[in-house]
Amino acid sequence: MPWLGALLASLLGTAAARVLTGVGVGLVTYAALTPLINSGLTIVRNMAAGITGSVLQICLLAGLGDCISMLGSALLTRAAISAGRVAMAKR
């Protein structure tokens, strides 16, 4: 696919081609890592299923569910930003 990069560079300029390449790499990385993060969150959820109901309710009241969701979101965001930086720095 080197011809696609050359076509974008000739049509839109080098800076626009870099931005579009970075966005594409970020989207591909996000699409690849989303199932991995979701499976990790499912494993954590299944491990929490072994806890007794009253302890689990106290943990959920303390915000454990929100904490797990924030951790998954942070991991995906960091991966997408890192992938974008790599794509932008290659040229």
N, CA, C and O atoms as a printed pandas DataFrame, in Angstrom:
     atom_number atom_name residue_name chain_id  residue_number  x_coord  y_coord  z_coord
0              1         N          MET        A               1    0.782   -1.201    0.000
1              2        CA          MET        A               1    0.000    0.000    0.000
2              3         C          MET        A               1    0.830    1.275    0.000
3              4         O          MET        A               1    0.315    2.320    0.397
4              5         N          PRO        A               2    2.082    1.243   -0.422
5              6        CA          PRO        A               2    2.847    2.478   -0.463
6              7         C          PRO        A               2    2.267    3.487   -1.451
7              8         O          PRO        A               2    2.469    4.691   -1.295
8              9         N          TRP        A               3    1.562    3.016   -2.446
9             10        CA          TRP        A               3    0.982    3.918   -3.436
10            11         C          TRP        A               3   -0.092    4.795   -2.812
11            12         O          TRP        A               3   -0.300    5.925   -3.253
12            13         N          LEU        A               4   -0.777    4.288   -1.791
13            14        CA          LEU        A               4   -1.831    5.075   -1.144
14            15         C          LEU        A               4   -1.225    6.267   -0.412
15            16         O          LEU        A               4   -1.761    7.373   -0.473
16            17         N          GLY        A               5   -0.110    6.044    0.279
17            18        CA          GLY        A               5    0.577    7.145    0.959
18            19         C          GLY        A               5    1.082    8.184   -0.017
19            20         O          GLY        A               5    0.997    9.383    0.247
20            21         N          ALA        A               6    1.612    7.729   -1.152
21            22        CA          ALA        A               6    2.105    8.669   -2.166
22            23         C          ALA        A               6    0.954    9.465   -2.773
23            24         O          ALA        A               6    1.088   10.657   -3.047
24            25         N          LEU        A               7   -0.177    8.795   -2.978
25            26        CA          LEU        A               7   -1.340    9.492   -3.526
26            27         C          LEU        A               7   -1.846   10.546   -2.552
27            28         O          LEU        A               7   -2.144   11.669   -2.961
28            29         N          LEU        A               8   -1.946   10.206   -1.282
29            30        CA          LEU        A               8   -2.388   11.180   -0.281
30            31         C          LEU        A               8   -1.415   12.339   -0.177
31            32         O          LEU        A               8   -1.834   13.490   -0.052
32            33         N          ALA        A               9   -0.123   12.052   -0.226
33            34        CA          ALA        A               9    0.874   13.112   -0.132
34            35         C          ALA        A               9    0.787   14.065   -1.322
35            36         O          ALA        A               9    0.953   15.274   -1.163
36            37         N          SER        A              10    0.530   13.527   -2.501
37            38        CA          SER        A              10    0.458   14.390   -3.671
38            39         C          SER        A              10   -0.844   15.189   -3.707
39            40         O          SER        A              10   -0.856   16.328   -4.173
40            41         N          LEU        A              11   -1.930   14.608   -3.224
41            42        CA          LEU        A              11   -3.211   15.309   -3.253
42            43         C          LEU        A              11   -3.379   16.301   -2.110
43            44         O          LEU        A              11   -3.847   17.421   -2.320
44            45         N          LEU        A              12   -3.008   15.905   -0.928
45            46        CA          LEU        A              12   -3.310   16.717    0.244
46            47         C          LEU        A              12   -2.096   17.384    0.871
47            48         O          LEU        A              12   -2.256   18.279    1.701
48            49         N          GLY        A              13   -0.928   16.989    0.513
49            50        CA          GLY        A              13    0.272   17.528    1.132
50            51         C          GLY        A              13    0.800   16.560    2.174
51            52         O          GLY        A              13    0.097   15.646    2.606
52            53         N          THR        A              14    2.016   16.765    2.562
53            54        CA          THR        A              14    2.691   15.845    3.466
54            55         C          THR        A              14    2.070   15.861    4.868
55            56         O          THR        A              14    1.910   14.805    5.480
56            57         N          ALA        A              15    1.724   17.030    5.375
57            58        CA          ALA        A              15    1.173   17.127    6.729
58            59         C          ALA        A              15   -0.175   16.417    6.819
59            60         O          ALA        A              15   -0.436   15.697    7.783
60            61         N          ALA        A              16   -1.019   16.616    5.828
61            62        CA          ALA        A              16   -2.333   15.955    5.842
62            63         C          ALA        A              16   -2.179   14.446    5.719
63            64         O          ALA        A              16   -2.927   13.693    6.341
64            65         N          ALA        A              17   -1.224   14.005    4.928
65            66        CA          ALA        A              17   -0.988   12.569    4.793
66            67         C          ALA        A              17   -0.532   11.973    6.115
67            68         O          ALA        A              17   -0.930   10.861    6.463
68            69         N          ARG        A              18    0.300   12.702    6.857
69            70        CA          ARG        A              18    0.728   12.220    8.170
70            71         C          ARG        A              18   -0.440   12.123    9.139
71            72         O          ARG        A              18   -0.567   11.150    9.882
72            73         N          VAL        A              19   -1.282   13.131    9.122
73            74        CA          VAL        A              19   -2.438   13.126   10.025
74            75         C          VAL        A              19   -3.362   11.965    9.689
75            76         O          VAL        A              19   -3.804   11.247   10.586
76            77         N          LEU        A              20   -3.655   11.774    8.423
77            78        CA          LEU        A              20   -4.542   10.675    8.036
78            79         C          LEU        A              20   -3.919    9.316    8.331
79            80         O          LEU        A              20   -4.627    8.383    8.710
80            81         N          THR        A              21   -2.614    9.194    8.163
81            82        CA          THR        A              21   -1.927    7.946    8.503
82            83         C          THR        A              21   -2.011    7.690   10.002
83            84         O          THR        A              21   -2.260    6.564   10.433
84            85         N          GLY        A              22   -1.804    8.727   10.783
85            86        CA          GLY        A              22   -1.886    8.590   12.231
86            87         C          GLY        A              22   -3.267    8.191   12.690
87            88         O          GLY        A              22   -3.412    7.356   13.583
88            89         N          VAL        A              23   -4.286    8.782   12.087
89            90        CA          VAL        A              23   -5.661    8.424   12.437
90            91         C          VAL        A              23   -5.941    6.972   12.059
91            92         O          VAL        A              23   -6.580    6.238   12.814
92            93         N          GLY        A              24   -5.462    6.566   10.895
93            94        CA          GLY        A              24   -5.689    5.184   10.464
94            95         C          GLY        A              24   -5.023    4.178   11.381
95            96         O          GLY        A              24   -5.618    3.157   11.728
96            97         N          VAL        A              25   -3.786    4.464   11.776
97            98        CA          VAL        A              25   -3.080    3.555   12.682
98            99         C          VAL        A              25   -3.769    3.530   14.038
99           100         O          VAL        A              25   -3.878    2.472   14.659
100          101         N          GLY        A              26   -4.231    4.678   14.499
101          102        CA          GLY        A              26   -4.942    4.728   15.773
102          103         C          GLY        A              26   -6.223    3.913   15.744
103          104         O          GLY        A              26   -6.540    3.216   16.708
104          105         N          LEU        A              27   -6.958    3.997   14.647
105          106        CA          LEU        A              27   -8.200    3.227   14.536
106          107         C          LEU        A              27   -7.941    1.730   14.460
107          108         O          LEU        A              27   -8.665    0.936   15.059
108          109         N          VAL        A              28   -6.912    1.352   13.726
109          110        CA          VAL        A              28   -6.577   -0.076   13.628
110          111         C          VAL        A              28   -6.130   -0.607   14.984
111          112         O          VAL        A              28   -6.510   -1.708   15.382
112          113         N          THR        A              29   -5.328    0.174   15.686
113          114        CA          THR        A              29   -4.878   -0.240   17.016
114          115         C          THR        A              29   -6.050   -0.360   17.975
115          116         O          THR        A              29   -6.132   -1.313   18.750
116          117         N          TYR        A              30   -6.956    0.606   17.923
117          118        CA          TYR        A              30   -8.135    0.559   18.783
118          119         C          TYR        A              30   -8.973   -0.675   18.479
119          120         O          TYR        A              30   -9.441   -1.359   19.389
120          121         N          ALA        A              31   -9.158   -0.952   17.198
121          122        CA          ALA        A              31   -9.965   -2.122   16.811
122          123         C          ALA        A              31   -9.293   -3.429   17.219
123          124         O          ALA        A              31   -9.975   -4.400   17.547
124          125         N          ALA        A              32   -7.969   -3.462   17.201
125          126        CA          ALA        A              32   -7.259   -4.683   17.580
126          127         C          ALA        A              32   -7.230   -4.877   19.091
127          128         O          ALA        A              32   -7.301   -6.009   19.569
128          129         N          LEU        A              33   -7.126   -3.788   19.846
129          130        CA          LEU        A              33   -6.988   -3.907   21.289
130          131         C          LEU        A              33   -8.313   -3.971   22.036
131          132         O          LEU        A              33   -8.350   -4.432   23.176
132          133         N          THR        A              34   -9.394   -3.522   21.422
133          134        CA          THR        A              34  -10.688   -3.551   22.099
134          135         C          THR        A              34  -11.087   -4.957   22.537
135          136         O          THR        A              34  -11.501   -5.118   23.686
136          137         N          PRO        A              35  -10.989   -5.985   21.693
137          138        CA          PRO        A              35  -11.341   -7.333   22.179
138          139         C          PRO        A              35  -10.422   -7.824   23.294
139          140         O          PRO        A              35  -10.869   -8.535   24.195
140          141         N          LEU        A              36   -9.148   -7.455   23.243
141          142        CA          LEU        A              36   -8.228   -7.870   24.301
142          143         C          LEU        A              36   -8.588   -7.236   25.640
143          144         O          LEU        A              36   -8.606   -7.915   26.666
144          145         N          ILE        A              37   -8.871   -5.951   25.631
145          146        CA          ILE        A              37   -9.243   -5.260   26.865
146          147         C          ILE        A              37  -10.578   -5.788   27.377
147          148         O          ILE        A              37  -10.748   -5.990   28.579
148          149         N          ASN        A              38  -11.524   -6.010   26.469
149          150        CA          ASN        A              38  -12.828   -6.537   26.888
150          151         C          ASN        A              38  -12.700   -7.935   27.489
151          152         O          ASN        A              38  -13.390   -8.253   28.457
152          153         N          SER        A              39  -11.836   -8.763   26.932
153          154        CA          SER        A              39  -11.664  -10.104   27.509
154          155         C          SER        A              39  -11.000  -10.012   28.872
155          156         O          SER        A              39  -11.335  -10.785   29.770
156          157         N          GLY        A              40  -10.073   -9.093   29.047
157          158        CA          GLY        A              40   -9.468   -8.889   30.359
158          159         C          GLY        A              40  -10.480   -8.420   31.387
159          160         O          GLY        A              40  -10.467   -8.872   32.532
160          161         N          LEU        A              41  -11.366   -7.504   30.976
161          162        CA          LEU        A              41  -12.416   -7.041   31.890
162          163         C          LEU        A              41  -13.399   -8.159   32.209
163          164         O          LEU        A              41  -13.916   -8.226   33.324
164          165         N          THR        A              42  -13.663   -9.034   31.251
165          166        CA          THR        A              42  -14.541  -10.176   31.493
166          167         C          THR        A              42  -13.915  -11.139   32.492
167          168         O          THR        A              42  -14.609  -11.690   33.346
168          169         N          ILE        A              43  -12.613  -11.342   32.386
169          170        CA          ILE        A              43  -11.909  -12.209   33.346
170          171         C          ILE        A              43  -12.021  -11.634   34.753
171          172         O          ILE        A              43  -12.282  -12.365   35.709
172          173         N          VAL        A              44  -11.824  -10.320   34.879
173          174        CA          VAL        A              44  -11.944   -9.683   36.196
174          175         C          VAL        A              44  -13.365   -9.816   36.719
175          176         O          VAL        A              44  -13.572  -10.089   37.902
176          177         N          ARG        A              45  -14.336   -9.625   35.853
177          178        CA          ARG        A              45  -15.737   -9.746   36.256
178          179         C          ARG        A              45  -16.052  -11.171   36.707
179          180         O          ARG        A              45  -16.764  -11.363   37.693
180          181         N          ASN        A              46  -15.535  -12.160   36.001
181          182        CA          ASN        A              46  -15.767  -13.552   36.382
182          183         C          ASN        A              46  -15.078  -13.904   37.695
183          184         O          ASN        A              46  -15.600  -14.692   38.483
184          185         N          MET        A              47  -13.911  -13.324   37.928
185          186        CA          MET        A              47  -13.228  -13.562   39.196
186          187         C          MET        A              47  -14.013  -12.952   40.356
187          188         O          MET        A              47  -14.023  -13.494   41.461
188          189         N          ALA        A              48  -14.666  -11.830   40.097
189          190        CA          ALA        A              48  -15.456  -11.183   41.144
190          191         C          ALA        A              48  -16.756  -11.940   41.417
191          192         O          ALA        A              48  -17.393  -11.718   42.446
192          193         N          ALA        A              49  -17.150  -12.821   40.516
193          194        CA          ALA        A              49  -18.386  -13.581   40.714
194          195         C          ALA        A              49  -18.256  -14.579   41.860
195          196         O          ALA        A              49  -19.265  -15.020   42.409
196          197         N          GLY        A              50  -17.031  -14.940   42.229
197          198        CA          GLY        A              50  -16.821  -15.874   43.328
198          199         C          GLY        A              50  -16.970  -15.231   44.700
199          200         O          GLY        A              50  -17.012  -15.931   45.712
200          201         N          ILE        A              51  -17.051  -13.907   44.741
201          202        CA          ILE        A              51  -17.190  -13.198   46.010
202          203         C          ILE        A              51  -18.641  -13.301   46.471
203          204         O          ILE        A              51  -19.558  -13.322   45.650
204          205         N          THR        A              52  -18.841  -13.364   47.766
205          206        CA          THR        A              52  -20.210  -13.435   48.290
206          207         C          THR        A              52  -20.973  -12.167   47.928
207          208         O          THR        A              52  -20.378  -11.119   47.675
208          209         N          GLY        A              53  -22.277  -12.276   47.908
209          210        CA          GLY        A              53  -23.130  -11.178   47.464
210          211         C          GLY        A              53  -22.992   -9.908   48.276
211          212         O          GLY        A              53  -22.964   -8.815   47.712
212          213         N          SER        A              54  -22.906  -10.033   49.592
213          214        CA          SER        A              54  -22.834   -8.837   50.432
214          215         C          SER        A              54  -21.507   -8.100   50.242
215          216         O          SER        A              54  -21.477   -6.869   50.214
216          217         N          VAL        A              55  -20.424   -8.842   50.113
217          218        CA          VAL        A              55  -19.117   -8.208   49.888
218          219         C          VAL        A              55  -19.089   -7.542   48.519
219          220         O          VAL        A              55  -18.557   -6.441   48.369
220          221         N          LEU        A              56  -19.658   -8.206   47.527
221          222        CA          LEU        A              56  -19.699   -7.634   46.182
222          223         C          LEU        A              56  -20.539   -6.363   46.146
223          224         O          LEU        A              56  -20.181   -5.406   45.459
224          225         N          GLN        A              57  -21.635   -6.342   46.866
225          226        CA          GLN        A              57  -22.465   -5.137   46.912
226          227         C          GLN        A              57  -21.718   -3.975   47.554
227          228         O          GLN        A              57  -21.830   -2.837   47.098
228          229         N          ILE        A              58  -20.960   -4.251   48.606
229          230        CA          ILE        A              58  -20.180   -3.195   49.251
230          231         C          ILE        A              58  -19.107   -2.677   48.289
231          232         O          ILE        A              58  -18.868   -1.473   48.207
232          233         N          CYS        A              59  -18.468   -3.591   47.568
233          234        CA          CYS        A              59  -17.454   -3.177   46.581
234          235         C          CYS        A              59  -18.071   -2.324   45.483
235          236         O          CYS        A              59  -17.476   -1.333   45.058
236          237         N          LEU        A              60  -19.246   -2.696   45.027
237          238        CA          LEU        A              60  -19.915   -1.915   43.985
238          239         C          LEU        A              60  -20.361   -0.559   44.514
239          240         O          LEU        A              60  -20.315    0.431   43.784
240          241         N          LEU        A              61  -20.788   -0.499   45.764
241          242        CA          LEU        A              61  -21.125    0.793   46.359
242          243         C          LEU        A              61  -19.893    1.684   46.483
243          244         O          LEU        A              61  -19.989    2.907   46.382
244          245         N          ALA        A              62  -18.749    1.068   46.700
245          246        CA          ALA        A              62  -17.497    1.827   46.810
246          247         C          ALA        A              62  -16.983    2.285   45.449
247          248         O          ALA        A              62  -16.053    3.089   45.381
248          249         N          GLY        A              63  -17.572    1.788   44.369
249          250        CA          GLY        A              63  -17.181    2.241   43.033
250          251         C          GLY        A              63  -16.280    1.295   42.274
251          252         O          GLY        A              63  -15.565    1.725   41.369
252          253         N          LEU        A              64  -16.295    0.019   42.616
253          254        CA          LEU        A              64  -15.431   -0.943   41.937
254          255         C          LEU        A              64  -15.781   -1.071   40.445
255          256         O          LEU        A              64  -14.888   -1.184   39.605
256          257         N          GLY        A              65  -17.066   -1.052   40.122
257          258        CA          GLY        A              65  -17.477   -1.160   38.720
258          259         C          GLY        A              65  -16.977    0.010   37.885
259          260         O          GLY        A              65  -16.500   -0.177   36.765
260          261         N          ASP        A              66  -17.089    1.219   38.434
261          262        CA          ASP        A              66  -16.592    2.403   37.734
262          263         C          ASP        A              66  -15.075    2.370   37.605
263          264         O          ASP        A              66  -14.521    2.796   36.592
264          265         N          CYS        A              67  -14.411    1.865   38.634
265          266        CA          CYS        A              67  -12.951    1.769   38.612
266          267         C          CYS        A              67  -12.481    0.845   37.485
267          268         O          CYS        A              67  -11.550    1.177   36.751
268          269         N          ILE        A              68  -13.120   -0.296   37.358
269          270        CA          ILE        A              68  -12.742   -1.244   36.302
270          271         C          ILE        A              68  -12.994   -0.639   34.927
271          272         O          ILE        A              68  -12.190   -0.812   34.011
272          273         N          SER        A              69  -14.105    0.066   34.786
273          274        CA          SER        A              69  -14.413    0.710   33.513
274          275         C          SER        A              69  -13.395    1.791   33.171
275          276         O          SER        A              69  -12.984    1.911   32.017
276          277         N          MET        A              70  -12.989    2.573   34.155
277          278        CA          MET        A              70  -11.993    3.626   33.925
278          279         C          MET        A              70  -10.639    3.047   33.548
279          280         O          MET        A              70   -9.946    3.589   32.686
280          281         N          LEU        A              71  -10.260    1.947   34.191
281          282        CA          LEU        A              71   -8.990    1.313   33.846
282          283         C          LEU        A              71   -8.979    0.807   32.407
283          284         O          LEU        A              71   -7.989    0.985   31.696
284          285         N          GLY        A              72  -10.067    0.180   31.974
285          286        CA          GLY        A              72  -10.158   -0.283   30.593
286          287         C          GLY        A              72  -10.107    0.863   29.599
287          288         O          GLY        A              72   -9.444    0.768   28.566
288          289         N          SER        A              73  -10.806    1.944   29.911
289          290        CA          SER        A              73  -10.798    3.116   29.033
290          291         C          SER        A              73   -9.415    3.747   28.970
291          292         O          SER        A              73   -8.971    4.167   27.901
292          293         N          ALA        A              74   -8.738    3.816   30.099
293          294        CA          ALA        A              74   -7.400    4.403   30.124
294          295         C          ALA        A              74   -6.412    3.571   29.313
295          296         O          ALA        A              74   -5.568    4.124   28.607
296          297         N          LEU        A              75   -6.513    2.253   29.408
297          298        CA          LEU        A              75   -5.626    1.389   28.627
298          299         C          LEU        A              75   -5.848    1.574   27.131
299          300         O          LEU        A              75   -4.888    1.665   26.366
300          301         N          LEU        A              76   -7.107    1.629   26.712
301          302        CA          LEU        A              76   -7.392    1.821   25.289
302          303         C          LEU        A              76   -6.940    3.196   24.798
303          304         O          LEU        A              76   -6.411    3.319   23.694
304          305         N          THR        A              77   -7.145    4.214   25.607
305          306        CA          THR        A              77   -6.747    5.564   25.217
306          307         C          THR        A              77   -5.234    5.666   25.080
307          308         O          THR        A              77   -4.726    6.253   24.125
308          309         N          ARG        A              78   -4.519    5.091   26.039
309          310        CA          ARG        A              78   -3.052    5.136   25.967
310          311         C          ARG        A              78   -2.529    4.392   24.744
311          312         O          ARG        A              78   -1.593    4.850   24.090
312          313         N          ALA        A              79   -3.124    3.260   24.437
313          314        CA          ALA        A              79   -2.680    2.498   23.269
314          315         C          ALA        A              79   -2.935    3.267   21.979
315          316         O          ALA        A              79   -2.096    3.262   21.079
316          317         N          ALA        A              80   -4.082    3.927   21.882
317          318        CA          ALA        A              80   -4.399    4.690   20.671
318          319         C          ALA        A              80   -3.474    5.890   20.516
319          320         O          ALA        A              80   -3.038    6.195   19.406
320          321         N          ILE        A              81   -3.172    6.572   21.616
321          322        CA          ILE        A              81   -2.284    7.735   21.544
322          323         C          ILE        A              81   -0.866    7.299   21.193
323          324         O          ILE        A              81   -0.200    7.944   20.383
324          325         N          SER        A              82   -0.405    6.214   21.794
325          326        CA          SER        A              82    0.937    5.718   21.484
326          327         C          SER        A              82    1.050    5.289   20.023
327          328         O          SER        A              82    2.069    5.540   19.379
328          329         N          ALA        A              83    0.026    4.654   19.509
329          330        CA          ALA        A              83    0.050    4.240   18.108
330          331         C          ALA        A              83    0.065    5.449   17.186
331          332         O          ALA        A              83    0.742    5.434   16.158
332          333         N          GLY        A              84   -0.661    6.480   17.532
333          334        CA          GLY        A              84   -0.656    7.693   16.731
334          335         C          GLY        A              84    0.700    8.369   16.728
335          336         O          GLY        A              84    1.139    8.886   15.701
336          337         N          ARG        A              85    1.363    8.367   17.873
337          338        CA          ARG        A              85    2.703    8.975   17.954
338          339         C          ARG        A              85    3.703    8.210   17.112
339          340         O          ARG        A              85    4.552    8.810   16.453
340          341         N          VAL        A              86    3.610    6.894   17.127
341          342        CA          VAL        A              86    4.533    6.076   16.329
342          343         C          VAL        A              86    4.326    6.365   14.846
343          344         O          VAL        A              86    5.296    6.508   14.101
344          345         N          ALA        A              87    3.077    6.452   14.416
345          346        CA          ALA        A              87    2.799    6.705   13.002
346          347         C          ALA        A              87    3.260    8.084   12.592
347          348         O          ALA        A              87    3.738    8.264   11.472
348          349         N          MET        A              88    3.129    9.066   13.475
349          350        CA          MET        A              88    3.537   10.425   13.134
350          351         C          MET        A              88    5.060   10.561   13.134
351          352         O          MET        A              88    5.599   11.366   12.374
352          353         N          ALA        A              89    5.762    9.797   13.966
353          354        CA          ALA        A              89    7.210    9.932   14.079
354          355         C          ALA        A              89    7.971    9.143   13.027
355          356         O          ALA        A              89    9.170    9.359   12.851
356          357         N          LYS        A              90    7.304    8.230   12.321
357          358        CA          LYS        A              90    7.987    7.394   11.339
358          359         C          LYS        A              90    8.511    8.207   10.176
359          360         O          LYS        A              90    9.550    7.862    9.613
360          361         N          ARG        A              91    7.850    9.242    9.807
361          362        CA          ARG        A              91    8.263   10.015    8.623
362          363         C          ARG        A              91    9.199   11.112    8.968
363          364         O          ARG        A              91    9.636   11.851    8.086
